[in-house]
């Protein structure tokens, strides 16, 4: 993207938000329930990014996703901290690729705690791959108008002289 003097860039204050300060195994442990809990905010953000094709116009939606994730992990910390920590540690220490298959017992305990305390079921396999219709309150963007170039090269007239090709025809075998 070329930046000129007329290009609007958001200020540092607009871009600064509190980050979700968790490790990779912890994010992976909470990923399924987080995705289910923050589904609306995430879909709103992705829809904004795809429709407007300009990340500067979707800053508020991105902040909403981060805020939702922070609130989710605060709720997990308040209700299921022990089960969550055990599950994240199991993912971290049982394999180098953070495989789920080694940690099904701690996963079951974590899933039960989340279901009992937060009322969030673990989504079934393939849930996030399904096509869904997202209902939004944002106005529909205007369709993109085709580019118009007023200084196009006019076509050559039919009687314009056409000299033979400098190095011969590419279809030399037909002659």
C-alpha positions as CSV (number, residue, x, y, z in Angstrom):
1,X,0.0,0.0,0.0
2,X,1.4,3.4,-1.0
3,X,1.1,6.0,1.7
4,X,0.8,9.6,0.7
5,X,0.1,12.8,2.6
6,X,-3.7,12.3,1.9
7,X,-3.7,8.7,3.4
8,X,-5.4,8.5,6.8
9,X,-3.4,6.5,9.3
10,X,-4.9,5.8,12.8
11,X,-3.2,7.3,15.8
12,X,-1.3,5.2,18.3
13,X,-4.1,5.7,20.9
14,X,-6.7,4.3,18.4
15,X,-4.6,1.2,17.9
16,X,-3.6,0.5,21.5
17,X,-5.7,-2.1,23.3
18,X,-5.0,-4.5,26.1
19,X,-3.6,-7.7,24.7
20,X,-4.6,-11.2,25.5
21,X,-1.4,-12.1,27.3
22,X,-1.5,-15.9,27.2
23,X,0.9,-18.5,25.9
24,X,0.3,-20.6,22.8
25,X,-0.8,-23.8,24.7
26,X,-3.2,-21.7,26.8
27,X,-4.8,-20.1,23.7
28,X,-5.0,-23.6,22.1
29,X,-6.6,-25.0,25.2
30,X,-9.3,-22.4,25.2
31,X,-9.7,-22.0,21.5
32,X,-12.8,-24.0,20.9
33,X,-14.8,-22.4,23.7
34,X,-13.4,-19.0,22.9
35,X,-14.5,-19.4,19.3
36,X,-18.0,-20.3,20.3
37,X,-18.2,-17.6,23.0
38,X,-16.9,-14.8,20.7
39,X,-18.4,-16.0,17.4
40,X,-20.6,-13.0,16.8
41,X,-17.8,-10.5,17.3
42,X,-15.3,-12.5,15.3
43,X,-17.8,-12.9,12.4
44,X,-18.5,-9.2,12.5
45,X,-14.8,-8.4,12.3
46,X,-14.1,-10.8,9.4
47,X,-17.2,-9.6,7.5
48,X,-16.0,-6.0,7.9
49,X,-12.5,-6.9,6.7
50,X,-13.8,-8.8,3.6
51,X,-16.4,-6.2,2.6
52,X,-14.5,-3.0,3.1
53,X,-11.0,-4.4,2.2
54,X,-9.4,-1.8,4.4
55,X,-8.2,-2.8,7.9
56,X,-8.3,0.9,9.1
57,X,-12.1,0.9,8.9
58,X,-12.5,-2.2,11.1
59,X,-10.5,-1.1,14.2
60,X,-13.6,-1.0,16.4
61,X,-14.6,-4.5,15.4
62,X,-11.1,-5.7,16.1
63,X,-11.2,-4.1,19.5
64,X,-14.5,-5.9,20.2
65,X,-12.9,-9.3,19.4
66,X,-10.0,-8.6,21.7
67,X,-12.4,-7.4,24.5
68,X,-14.5,-10.5,24.1
69,X,-11.5,-12.8,24.4
70,X,-10.3,-11.0,27.5
71,X,-13.7,-11.3,29.1
72,X,-13.9,-15.0,28.2
73,X,-10.5,-15.7,29.8
74,X,-11.4,-13.7,32.9
75,X,-14.5,-15.8,33.3
76,X,-12.5,-19.0,32.8
77,X,-10.0,-17.8,35.4
78,X,-12.7,-17.0,37.8
79,X,-14.5,-20.4,37.5
80,X,-12.3,-23.1,35.9
81,X,-8.7,-21.9,36.5
82,X,-7.5,-25.3,37.9
83,X,-8.9,-27.4,35.0
84,X,-7.8,-24.9,32.4
85,X,-4.3,-24.8,33.7
86,X,-4.0,-28.5,33.9
87,X,-5.3,-28.8,30.3
88,X,-2.9,-26.2,29.0
89,X,0.0,-27.8,30.8
90,X,-0.9,-31.2,29.4
91,X,-1.0,-29.7,25.8
92,X,2.3,-28.0,26.4
93,X,4.2,-30.9,27.9
94,X,2.8,-34.0,26.2
95,X,3.9,-33.3,22.7
96,X,6.0,-30.9,20.7
97,X,3.0,-30.1,18.3
98,X,0.5,-29.4,21.1
99,X,-1.7,-32.4,20.0
100,X,-5.1,-32.8,21.7
101,X,-5.0,-36.6,21.5
102,X,-2.7,-37.0,24.6
103,X,-4.9,-34.8,26.8
104,X,-8.4,-36.2,26.5
105,X,-8.9,-36.7,30.3
106,X,-7.9,-33.2,31.2
107,X,-9.9,-31.9,28.2
108,X,-13.0,-33.7,29.5
109,X,-12.6,-32.1,33.0
110,X,-12.1,-28.7,31.4
111,X,-15.1,-29.1,29.1
112,X,-17.3,-30.2,32.0
113,X,-16.3,-27.2,34.1
114,X,-17.0,-24.8,31.2
115,X,-20.3,-26.5,30.5
116,X,-21.4,-26.4,34.2
117,X,-20.2,-22.9,35.0
118,X,-20.4,-20.9,31.8
119,X,-23.0,-22.9,29.9
120,X,-20.8,-23.3,26.8
121,X,-20.7,-26.7,25.0
122,X,-17.5,-27.7,23.2
123,X,-18.5,-27.3,19.5
124,X,-18.6,-30.6,17.6
125,X,-15.9,-31.4,15.0
126,X,-16.3,-29.3,11.9
127,X,-18.5,-26.6,13.5
128,X,-16.2,-23.7,12.5
129,X,-16.0,-25.0,8.9
130,X,-19.7,-24.8,8.2
131,X,-21.1,-21.9,6.2
132,X,-23.2,-19.6,8.3
133,X,-25.3,-16.5,7.6
134,X,-24.2,-13.6,9.8
135,X,-26.8,-10.9,10.6
136,X,-25.1,-7.5,11.0
137,X,-26.3,-4.0,11.9
138,X,-23.6,-2.4,9.7
139,X,-24.9,-0.9,6.5
140,X,-24.1,-2.8,3.3
141,X,-21.1,-1.3,1.5
142,X,-21.7,0.3,-1.9
143,X,-20.6,-1.8,-4.8
144,X,-17.2,-1.0,-6.2
145,X,-17.4,1.1,-9.3
146,X,-15.2,0.0,-12.2
147,X,-12.1,2.1,-12.9
148,X,-12.5,4.6,-15.7
149,X,-9.4,5.7,-17.6
150,X,-10.2,8.7,-19.8
151,X,-6.8,8.7,-21.6
152,X,-7.1,5.3,-23.2
153,X,-5.4,4.6,-26.5
154,X,-8.0,4.8,-29.3
155,X,-8.2,1.8,-31.6
156,X,-6.2,1.9,-34.9
157,X,-8.2,2.5,-38.0
158,X,-8.8,-0.5,-40.2
159,X,-6.9,1.1,-43.1
160,X,-3.8,1.7,-41.0
161,X,-0.7,0.2,-42.6
162,X,0.4,-3.0,-40.9
163,X,4.0,-3.8,-41.8
164,X,5.1,-7.5,-41.7
165,X,6.5,-8.8,-38.4
166,X,10.2,-7.9,-37.9
167,X,11.3,-11.5,-37.2
168,X,8.6,-13.3,-39.1
169,X,5.4,-14.9,-38.0
170,X,5.1,-17.1,-35.0
171,X,3.0,-19.4,-37.3
172,X,5.9,-20.0,-39.7
173,X,4.9,-23.6,-40.4
174,X,1.5,-22.5,-41.8
175,X,3.1,-20.4,-44.6
